[in-house]
């Protein structure tokens, strides 16, 4: 599971990243990290997107062997980049190739509004790994005409025709992932996990027949394949060497084999070997064996995430999107936060879950703050800030999990923002000062609690199937909301001060609660077009949590809705009762997951998490017009440049930073384009 940034407008819409004030100006908290203020974080800004750079602090402390390991893993990750593009939509690679040809070859007037609109459109497509918005899932609409694009194509001798051309301007395939209630989600989703004419009923029927050899260790059926119909018969096209995406997977394997050769220890080498075997065979039992080995390989300075992992892009939650994140351990911060994983059982024992839903033994939870050295696929350019893996419930229960917080990514967000939106949407100066002083600490703690305690907490009832099978299209938002609720319940708790993580647990918790409610009920609406429903899983869970506690606390005025000078604010009057409400909702949501109660999940999400107050939404959009900063952020990656001797041996690896977003995207298409346009 991954924790996405709530809204990259920073603290005005985010619980996880506070205002962009330099850390040196803040009160020193036990979890504060230093940043380098002279670094130029901003690489580009266009449409609703800001592209940032991030640093790799501590790179010079790695040995050459460790640097080689990082370099090989980064190259492996980038080698699968095109897989994500094709998974997102079947015409993406064709469209990208044509648009990039126009961009690099056009010699006409580049000062016109049409050309500027073309540039912005291409950048938006690059950022989203395809023609659908990375967050809303809506198809991105060009602000130029079909006739203008045809002229550009003709002027550059570029071919883009048929459905791949028409879809840019028509209403077909309008939604990458359609999570609406009462529709055929698979048939109405443009994501390329399913072939034409495959339906919800097809998918559910196909996987009902799949029975794992050991029912207590269910395999992740569907994770690594595309499901298609051939002559009316359903068939999986497996991602593997020699199979679907095989040419890119072979490149991944080549780099992983080099990485295995410089592994830090036997456990790490063994895990890499199993990942290579998995890519060669596509065997899901090998995938589970790999995850067990990877979870146990906790020693060393370098770690990684690579393969088909998160299922958010599948409307039914079966198929994994390709992603890669390469990590260097931040030893100082990891040691400070190790206390959470060491006390995981205490948090489980003292939660509000029903006794039958609590784990008797929370095992193997490891938590690290890491420095990202490279990302690809579903993690780039838009990146998570926290990850907890593996996703299989049985592995979490029997072996454990790894949780990481991407420290340098969070620092980059913090140092690239401003406090303007925060001042606009807070109710009063007290709320503003709490976020200013304690926001970053509460954000980091929320991330840690969400990943380490939240996703590791709770258990399914005996005989209940995997959440993707029982809760279906609501599985992702229920799981992310459940982890959020665990974090919220403990964020306002003296135990955090007892463990030495904060010096004022009450103010840290108050700041976190303020930010969460403000975001869930107000500021995340900036991300939506007027009239839209909430569809993205994380946005849904933040709304249904906030709206539920607001409604249930009305009688006691726990949260007060205030209208002042035509503007809406929310003020928390009773933090203790709010915590009780979070605990009550946590208990209910864990029951839903543990029992596989689809109807209750549907009622909760549809009642509180989908529909938007249109008058309020219009007001928020109007208030936001005064701010120039884009509501979404993502990153270009540092570039690792190896130096070699006369024998071709790597003698050093330098870290450089791309000058432009466009430059990195074009270089990636040139260096890592290993798939045909049609797969």
N, C-alpha and C positions, 0 to 999 in steps of 0.2 A: 504494500500500500504506500502511496505517496501523499505527502501533504503539500498541496499547491498553495502558493501565496494567495491570500484572500483577495487582495486587489493591490496591484503594484503602484497605486497612487500613494503607497506607504500608509502612515498611520491614519489618515483620514478615512481610509476604507480598509484598513488592515489590522488584524489582531497580531499577525506574526512578525510584522516589521514596523517599528515605530518611526517617529519623525526623523527626518534626515539630518538632524543636528549632529555635528561632529562629536564623536564620543568623548573627546577631551573636555567638552563643555558640560558634560553631564556629571551628576553625582556618581562617584565610583561605587559600583555594585559588585558583589562577588562574581557575577557572570559577565561583566563588561569585557569586551575585547577591543584592542587597539586597531586602528585603521591608518592608512597612509593618505592624509588629506591632499597631498600634491598630485596624486594619481588622477589621470583624466578618465573618469568612469563613463562618460557619455560618448557613444560612437555614432548615434543617429537618432532621429525622431521623425516620424511620419504618421499620418492618419491618427489612429488611437494608440500608437505604439512608440515606446522609447526603448532603444537598444543600448545596452550598457556593456562595459568591460569588467572583468573580475581579475584579481591578482592571484598568484600562487605563493603566498608567504610560506617560507620554510623550504622552498625548492632546493636552495643551495645547501641545506643540511642533509639532504639525501646522498647516499653513496652513488657512484656512477652506475652500479648494478641496479640499484633501486630506481634511478632515473630511467634506465633502459626499460625496466619493467613497466613503468608508467607510460613511456613512449609507445611501447608495443601494444599496450592495452588501449591507449587512445587511438592508435591506428586501426586496431580491430574494431573499435566502436564506430569510427567514421566510415569504415568499409561497408557497414550495413545501412548507411544513411538513406540510400534510395529505397530500401525496403519500407521504411516508414512512409515515404511519399506514395508508394504504390498501395500500401495498406489503407491509406487515408482515402484514396479515390482512384478508380481504374484509369482515368485519363491524365492524372497529375504529371507523370513523367513526360508524356507527349506534350502537354501544355508548357511545362517548364522549359523543355528543350527549345520550343519555338519562341517563347518570350525572351529567353536568354540570347537566342540568336539575333532577335530584333535589337535587343538592348546593346549588344556588343558591336553590331554591324551598321546600325542606322547612322547615316551621315547627313541627315536633313536638319531642319530647324528644331533645336532642343529648348527653345525658349517659350514655346506655345503652351497653352493650358492643356491641350490634348496630350502632348508629350510628357508634361509634368504629371498628368493623371496616369499615364501609362507607367511611369517610373514608380509612382506610389503603389499602383496595383501590383506590380511585380514584387516590390518589397514586402507587401502584405502577404502575397503568395509564398515568398521565401520564408517569412516568419512563421507561417502556419503550416509549413510542409504540405502545401496544397491550396486548392481554391476555396476551401471552407475555413471560416474563422476559427482560430485555435481554441477559443473559449466558448463562443456562442454556438458554434457548429453551423451557423448560417453560411450560405454561399456568399462569397465576397463579390460585391457588384462593381464592375468597372465604371469609372466616371468618364468614359470615352465611348464612342459609337462603334458598332461592328464595321462600318465603312472605314473609319480611321484605322482600325486594326488591320483590315484587309489591305489598306494602302501601305502600312508599315511592313506587312508580310511581303508584298510585291516589291517594295523598295529594297528589301534585304534578301530577296530570293529564298524566303523561308516558307515552309509548307505547314499549315495548320488548317485542317478542313474537317468536314463531316461533323459528327457528334461532339468531338473534342473542341471544335470551334464554337458550335452553336450553344453548347452548355454554358459558355461564359456569359451569355446574354439572355437565355431563356429561363423558364421556371423549373426545368427538370433538375432532379437531384439537388433540391434546394437545401436539404439538411443532411449534414454528414452523419450525425447520430440523432435519431428521433426517439425521444423518451416519453412521448405523449401517451396519455391514458386512452385505452379503448381503440387503438389502431394497431395495424400490423407493423411493429417497430422495425423488424428486419427488412421487410419489403420497402418501407419508406425511408430507410437510412442509406445514404450514398456510400458509406464506408465499404471498402473492398474486402470485407471478410466473408462475404457471401455472394454467390453467383446470382445472375438474373433469375427471377421467379422462385427464389427460396423464401419461405415464409416463417413466421414465428412457430407455427404448428410443425413445420418440417424440422426445424432445429430441435424443438423440445421432444418430438417423437424419435428423432435420430439418436439423441443422447440418452433417452430412456433405456435403450437397448445396450448401452455400454456399461458393463459391470466390471469393476476392478477385481483383480485376483484376490486381493485382501480388502474386504469391505471397510475395515477399520482404517485403511490407508488409501482413500479414493484417489485415483489418478486425475490429472487436470485435463480431462478430455476436451478437445477443441482448442486448447491453448496455442498450438503450433501448426495450425492448418487453416485453409480456406475451404468452406463447404459449398459445393456446387451441385447442380443437377446435370447429369449427362444421360440423354434419352429417358428422362423422367426418373432416373435413379440417383439418389443422393450419394455423393462421394467426397472424401476429404483429399485435398491437395496439400501434402505435408511440406512444411518449410524444412529443407535439409539439403545437404550436398547431393546433387543429382536430382533434386526435386524442385518444388517451387522456391524461387529466389536462390537457387543453387549457386549461380555464378558469383553473387555477392557473398554468400555463406562460405564459399571456398576461400575467398580473400580473408574473411574473418578468421577462419581456421588457421590460415598461414601465420597471421599475426599472433593468435593465441598460442600456437606452438612455440613461437619465439619467446613469448611471455613465460610460458612454462619452463623454458630453458634457463631463465634468470629468476625463477620464483624464490621467495625469501625463505621458504621452509617446505618440508615434505607435505604438510597439510594443504598449503596453498597450491603446490604443484599437483597434488592429487585431485583437488577440486577443478583446476584448470583442465586436467586430463579428462575428467568426466564431462565438462562442458564441451570440449572438443568432440568427444564420443557422441554426445547428444546432437550436436550440429551435423555430424556425419550420418546419424541414423534416424533422427527425429523420434526416437523412442521415449515415451513419456515416463517409463519406469527409470530410465537413465536420468531423465530430468529430475525426478524426485531424489535419486541417489546423489546427483550433483548438489541439489539444494541442501541435503543433509550434510554433505561434506563441506560445502561453502559456509553454512551456518556455524559449523564447528571450527572452521579455520579463522581464528580470531587474533592470532599473533602476527606481528609484522607491522610495517609502516605504511603499506600500500594495500588497498582493497578496490573492489570494482563491482559494478552491476552491468550485466550484459546478457541480453537475449530477448525473448518474447515474454513480457512480464505482466504489465498492468492491463486490466480488461475494461477500463472506462470507455474506450471507444467502441466496444461491442454493446449494442443496445440490450443484449441478453446476458452479457458478462461472461462469455466463454473464451473469446479469442484474445491473445496477448499482443500488444503493440511492441514493436522493436524499440529498445532503448539501451543506452550505455552511459554510465557515470563512473569516472575514474577518480579515486579518492586517496588523499594522503592524510594520515592521522594528525589531528591537532592534539598533541599530548596534554598540554596544559588544560585546555577546556574539557577534554575527555575525562581527565582525572577528576575535575570538579563535578562533572555530571555523572560519573560512575556511581555515585551515591544513589541515584534513582534506580538503576538496574539492581543494585545490591539490596534495595528495599522494596523490590517489586511485590514480594509476598505480603508485606504490610499493607500496601495500597489495595491489593486484591481483597485481603481479609477485612479491611475497613470500608469497603465500598458499599453502595446501597443495593447491590445486586441481591436477588433472592439467593438463599444459601445453596440451592440446587444448581444455580448457574455460575457459582464461583469455582475457580480452580483450586484444588487442594494443594497443588504444587506448581507454582509458576517457574518454569525451568528455562535456563539458557538465554535469558534476555541480555544482550550486550548493547550498550549505547556508546556512541562515539560522536564527538564533533569532528568533522572532517573538512579538509581543504580540497575543493574540486580542482582537478587538473585538466579535465576535458569531458564534454558531454556530446551525445548524438541521439538521433532518432526522436522518440517521444519526449526526451528530456531537453531538447534543444531546438530552437533558441529559447522557447518558454520552458522554464525549469521548475522542478519542485524545490522546496527548501528543507524537506525532511522526508525520509524514506524508512519504511519498516518492511523487511522481507525475511523469509519467503512468505507467500500469501496462503499456502495450503494450511488449513486449520489443524490438520493432524500433526504436521511438522512443528508448528508453533507449540502445540500441546506436549509433544513427546521430546522434541529436541531443543526448541527455542527459536529465537529470531535475532536478527541484527537490526538495530535502529541507528540511523545516522542523521545528524543535523548538518546541513551544508553551510558551514560557518562563513566562508569567504563570500558565498553568494548572498547571505543575509547582510554581511557587512557592506557589500556593494550596493544593495538596495538602500541601506541606511544612509550611506554617504552620497547618494544620488538624488535624494528627495528634498522636500521642503515642507513647511508647516502650514502653508496657506489653507489647504482644504481642511485641515484639522481645526483651525480657528473658525472656519465657516460653519462646521457641523457640530461642534461641541456645544453643550447647553450653557456652560458658564466657565469662568476662569479657573475654578477649582478643578473641573474635569480636564481642562487643557493642561494645567500644571501637573496633574497626576500622570498624564500621558507623556509629557515632556520629561519628567524625572524618572518614571518607572516603566515607561512603555517598552523599551528594548528588553529589559529584564523579563517582564511578564510575557512578551512575545516569545523569547527563547525558551522560557519555562513551558509555555503552552505547547510549543513544538515538541519539546522533550517528553512531556507528559502524554501528549497525543500519540507519539510513536512508540515510546518505551512501555508505558503503562496501558494506554488505551487499546492499541491493536493487540496487545498480549493478554488482555483481560477477558474473562468470561469463557464459557464453553457451551457447546451445543448439547441438547438433550440426546440421550441414546436413541439411535435410529433415525434422527433427523438428518436430511441430506445437506449437501453443501449449500451455502447461502445463495449462490448464483442459481441453483435449481429451485429453491423454495421461495425466495423473494424476487427472483427474476429481474425485471427492469428497475426495481427499487433497491437491489442489493448494494450497489456502490454507495448511494447516498445514505442508506441506513448504516453501513459500516463506518463511513467517514463521520457521520453524526454521532455514532456511538463512541468513537475514539475522542471526538471533540468533547463530548459530555463527561467522559472520564477526566480529561484534562481540566475542564471548567470546574468540576466538583472539587478537585484537589488544588487548583490554582489559588483559591482563597482558603488557606488552611495553615495553621501555625506549624504543622509538621515541616513545611519548607524551610522555615527559619531554624527549627530544631536541627535540621540536617545541614545547616550552614550554607544554604543556597541563596538566601536573601537576608537583608538586615531589617526589613519591615514587611512581613508577610501580608499584613492587612492592606497596605497601600499598593503593593504589587498586585494583589488580587483585585482590588478596586479598579486599578488602571486596566487590567485585563478584561474585567466584566464590562466596563464602560466601552472599551474598544469593540468587543464582540457584539454587544447589543446595537451599538451605533452602526456597525457594519452590516449586521444581519437585517436590520429594519430600515436603514436609510441608504448608506453610501455605496453599497455594492450595486444598487440600482443604476449607478452611473454607467455600468458596463452593458446595460440593456438598451435597446431601442424602444421608444415609447410604443406600448401596445404588446410587447413581447411577454411571454410567460418565462419563468425561470426554468431552465432545462439542465444546465451543467450540474453534475452531482454535488460538488462542494458548495456551490452557491445555494442549491436547494437545501442542503443540510444546515447551512448557516441561517437560512430564512425560517425553516420549520422549527429549529430550536428556539430562535429568538421570538418568533410569533407565538409559539406555544407557551413559553414562560410569561410573555407579556399578557396573554389572555388569562392564563390560570392565576396570575398574580393580581388581576384587576381589583378583586374585592378588597385586598389588603394594600392596594396602591404600591405594590412592589416596584413597578416601573411606571412612570408617569409620562404620558404623551402631552407635550407642551406646544402650543401655537403662540408665537410671538412675532409681531410685525409681518404676518403672512408666512412665517417660516416654521417648520416643524422640527422639534427636538425630542429626544427621549432622555429622561433623567431617572436614574436608579435611586429609589428612596430607601430601600432596605436590602443591603447586600447579603445579610444572613439568610433572609427568606428566599432570596434569589438562588442562593446556593442550595437550599432545600429543594427548590423547584428543579434545578439542574439534576439533583440526585434522584428525585422522583421520576423524571423523564428518562434518566439513564436506566433505572430499574425496568421501566416499561419497554424501552428500546432493546435492552438485552433480552427480555422475555420474547420479544418479536423475533429476534435472531435465533435464540436458543430453541424456540418452538417451530420456527419456520412459518410464522403467521403472516401469510401474504396479504390477507384482507386488512389486517391491522396496519401493516406497512403502507399499503395503498391509501388507507384513510388518513394516516398521519401526514404523509408527504403531500397528497393532493389537497388536503384541507389547509395546511399551513405553509407548504414549501413551493408551490407552483404559481399561483395567481398573484398579481401585483395590483396594489391600489393605484389606479391610473392617475388620479389627481395628485397623489403624493409623488408618483414617479415623475410627472411633468414638472412639479415644483423642484425636485432634486436636480433634474437636468438643467433647469433654468439657473439654479444657484451655482451649478458647476461651470457654467459658461465663462465665468470670469477667470478660470484657471487654464493656463496654457499647457501644463504638463499632461502627457498622455496617460490614460487610465491603465494601460498594460505595459509591462516591461519584460524584456528578455535579454539574452546575452550573445555576444560573439565570444568565441573561445580563444584563449591564449594559443599561440602557435609554438610547438616544440620543434626546434631546429637542431638536428644532430650534426656534429662535426666528426669527420672521419679521417683516418690516416691513409697512407698509401696502399695499405692492404684492404681498405674499405671497412675497417673496424671503427666502431663508434668510440670516440675519445672524450666527448663532452656533449652535453645537450643544453642549448640556450633556450630561454623563454622570451618570446617576442609577442607583441600585441598587434592585432590587425588595425589598420588605419580606418577602414570603413566596413560597414556591414555588407555593402554590395560586393566589395572586393573579396571578402571571405566566402560569400555565397557562390560567386563565380569560380573561385579557386576550388571549393568543395565539389562543384559540378564537374570540373575538369579532372580532379585527382581521384574522386571516389565514385565515378559513374560506372557501376559494374553490372547494371541490369539493362535489358532491352526496354523500350518504351511500353511494350505490351507484354504482360507476363501471364 
